[in-house]
Amino acid sequence: MSLEASAVWNECLRVIEQHVNEQSFSTWFKPINPVKLEGSSLTIQVPSQFFYEWLEDNYVHVLKLAIKHTLGPAGRLEYAVVVDKGNSSNQPIAVSYPQGNSNSKKAPVQQEVKTPFEMQSLDAEMLTKSNLNQNYTFGTYIEGDCNRLARSAGFAVASKPGITSFNPLMVYGGVGLGKTHLVQAIGNEIKNGPEDKFVLYVSSEKFVNQFMDSIKDGNVKSFTNFYMQVDVLIIDDIQFLAGKDRTQEMFFHIFNHLHQNKKQIIMTSDCPPRDLKGLEERLLSRFKWGLTADLQMPDFETRVAIIRKKMQSEGIIIPDDVVEYLAYSVDTNVRELEGILISLIAHASLNRVEISLELSKTVIKNFIKDIETEVGIEFIQKSVSEYYSIHLDDLKAKTRKKEIVIARQVAMYFSKEFTNHSLKSIGYHFGGRDHSTVIHAVQTVNDMIETDSGFRNSVNELKKKFKMRSY
Ligand SMILES: Nc1ncnc2c1ncn2[C@@H]1O[C@H](COP(=O)(O)OP(=O)(O)OP(=O)(O)O)[C@@H](O)[C@H]1O
């Protein structure tokens, strides 16, 4: 080791120490050996491929800062990665990173070519990152019936990680319903809390890839050691481990180690543990040790609140009727809702027009190709049967069960109010009934609205939905 290289690296360490916590410093920077200094290019030797990737993924900013501080703007950093396997002499392989020039990949013998440091602007908050998106917080996560249990369990975990009985915490739900947002909010809350915890968010896909690479490079031990040091492990989309037996086995050991040491484990999945196919039984049974909470599609009010929150963060004002229209129209998932909102904002600003109901209708039509924006008998039938949780066919059948008769009458009532169909045509759409049945249905519904407040509320709720469509 050259003396000069050692002096330069010591100075770098002095800078780095000010920007990372003690644990990260001893884990990630102490094992590095300075190898040589050529001009303003410092070569450091790192113990493994995994180690190198971790530095690149997580500490690129702080390394850049340190190099720049010590060697000036022309300073460069090069790595030498020690390879255990197939390199018994442990000779370093030279890995060169001409800074900011991703295309010049020199490849001498035994050289692996890596991505150079990215030219990113220094963001002090990212120096010790845990792969967490800082916008995903509890503050930006709207609460509703759809997520109340998961959210409050998440909050409890965030205030006492590893100590509550919610360990592991498993959050599951369909696509785009806010799983990642919620679990990252827990991570951010812990990270910003009073204790110095090592919080790590990783997608299952990345976990699998890192594990595979560590096998390839003979560094499984450093991979395992690393994950066993984490205080809070957040692992997203665990269903991705299905069928990957070796990774599952590794995860099983890491899981046990963390759990025994009262470290918090948080997972997400697209379905409840009982439906996770291709995962080992011993893992599945451990997933049930803690708490499993699901996320549902937010209801109308929650969707309105999500849109408002989003608008607030974008600094945009949208008329109330448009907000309600969007919330009514998009009931698939939150990501889609956000996509439509962004598209609407973009349309308005590109065409320099106000955000209006008309524009919203056009944007939604483009977004959801087959959306039906008019209220027709079929739409009414579908909405009413969903609302009363009955089978659509029953509305048209001869069934005389009380709850079905009422739902059928409500659907006829709305068909009369919101469509231009004649009484005869409405009767035809309900299994070939005649116009007097429709008149009777409308009369019955009107009477019940007068006398039964619960019924009145449910009719009003449905009415809102149809009104929105018929704008
Ligand atoms: N309750 C909520 N409040 C505010 N924003 C939300 C809420 N739920 C979801 N979102 C937003 O919806 C988008 C999609 O959420 P997220 O990526 O967390 O979903 P996911 O369930 O992890 O999706 P996937 O199944 O694709 O992994 C994000 O922008 C997120 O911020």
The ligand as a MOL file (V3000), in Angstrom:
LIG
                    3D

  0  0  0     0  0            999 V3000
M  V30 BEGIN CTAB
M  V30 COUNTS 31 33 0 0 0
M  V30 BEGIN ATOM
M  V30 1 N -53.8250 5.5970 0.9860 0
M  V30 2 C -53.0440 6.2560 0.1090 0
M  V30 3 N -52.7900 7.5790 0.2820 0
M  V30 4 C -52.0290 8.2640 -0.5960 0
M  V30 5 N -51.4480 7.7180 -1.6810 0
M  V30 6 C -51.6530 6.4160 -1.8960 0
M  V30 7 C -52.4640 5.6210 -1.0280 0
M  V30 8 N -52.4940 4.3590 -1.5120 0
M  V30 9 C -51.7560 4.3570 -2.6210 0
M  V30 10 N -51.2270 5.5820 -2.8590 0
M  V30 11 C -50.3680 5.9810 -3.9800 0
M  V30 12 O -50.6610 5.1100 -5.0710 0
M  V30 13 C -49.4820 4.7880 -5.7910 0
M  V30 14 C -49.3090 3.2880 -5.8520 0
M  V30 15 O -49.0070 2.8120 -4.5440 0
M  V30 16 P -47.9030 1.6790 -4.2530 0
M  V30 17 O -46.8140 1.7200 -5.2620 0
M  V30 18 O -47.5260 1.7790 -2.8100 0
M  V30 19 O -48.8140 0.3920 -4.5180 0
M  V30 20 P -48.4350 -1.1510 -4.3940 0
M  V30 21 O -49.5920 -1.7750 -3.7270 0
M  V30 22 O -47.1110 -1.3110 -3.7390 0
M  V30 23 O -48.3730 -1.5600 -5.9050 0
M  V30 24 P -47.7160 -2.9010 -6.6040 0
M  V30 25 O -48.6910 -3.9760 -6.3670 0
M  V30 26 O -47.6170 -2.5390 -8.0360 0
M  V30 27 O -46.4020 -3.1260 -5.9360 0
M  V30 28 C -48.3370 5.4890 -5.0760 0
M  V30 29 O -48.0330 6.6830 -5.7390 0
M  V30 30 C -48.8970 5.7720 -3.6920 0
M  V30 31 O -48.3150 6.9290 -3.1340 0
M  V30 END ATOM
M  V30 BEGIN BOND
M  V30 1 1 1 2
M  V30 2 1 2 3
M  V30 3 2 2 7
M  V30 4 2 3 4
M  V30 5 1 4 5
M  V30 6 2 5 6
M  V30 7 1 6 7
M  V30 8 1 6 10
M  V30 9 1 7 8
M  V30 10 2 8 9
M  V30 11 1 9 10
M  V30 12 1 10 11
M  V30 13 1 11 12
M  V30 14 1 11 30
M  V30 15 1 12 13
M  V30 16 1 13 14
M  V30 17 1 13 28
M  V30 18 1 14 15
M  V30 19 1 15 16
M  V30 20 2 16 17
M  V30 21 1 16 18
M  V30 22 1 16 19
M  V30 23 1 19 20
M  V30 24 2 20 21
M  V30 25 1 20 22
M  V30 26 1 20 23
M  V30 27 1 23 24
M  V30 28 2 24 25
M  V30 29 1 24 26
M  V30 30 1 24 27
M  V30 31 1 28 29
M  V30 32 1 28 30
M  V30 33 1 30 31
M  V30 END BOND
M  V30 END CTAB
M  END
